[in-house]
């Protein structure tokens, strides 16, 4: 089966610019996660979707970050405006059901804010 | 306070050596994941285990739920095993409702 697809692979932007990341989960996976991984740290959950509804966005910096999954399939994560500390790898993961089963990760988008 | 601690943080070994990576956690969990992350960001799930031991090829993972400890072993290590190995569990302060809380990872380098 195809894996979790993410694009772009790399992005370099200046601070205060906007950026958007795209994720296409594995077909049929109802649960989708966005994680932020800062260099040298483990990933941190930003937002979790169940179909097109948000389950948890408690760690999403809502003043600058937004995410949507309008049709319950693809998802986009946006940062506006970007700060230097947003430089990180943004990982998308999906799972068939909620809970600790069958997590599959995408390759991530490496964002550098200069 | 870190809910999950991995050791060592960095490990360099020679090809063929037996490798052990440890993970200790402070909260009650039902299952723990071992993940492999190669340079460039891609994460691969190696194991999910809730008790005992699992083996896949040269990789062995063990967990003791009561002692809140898990280990990942690599037998006959090879340079292609060089990666970051991360333990993670469901929930925790970093995981939210169903997300995973991750350790900081162990950076493993196997030299030929």
Interface residues (C-beta under 8 A of the other chain):
Chain A: X31 X33 X35 X37 X40 X41 X42 X43 X44 X45 X48 X55 X56 X58 X59 X89 X91 X93 X98 X99 X100 X101 X103 X104 X105 X106 X107 X108 X109 X110
Chain B: X4 X30 X31 X33 X35 X40 X41 X42 X43 X44 X45 X48 X86 X88 X89 X90 X94 X95 X96 X97 X98 X99 X100 X101 X102 X103 X104 X105
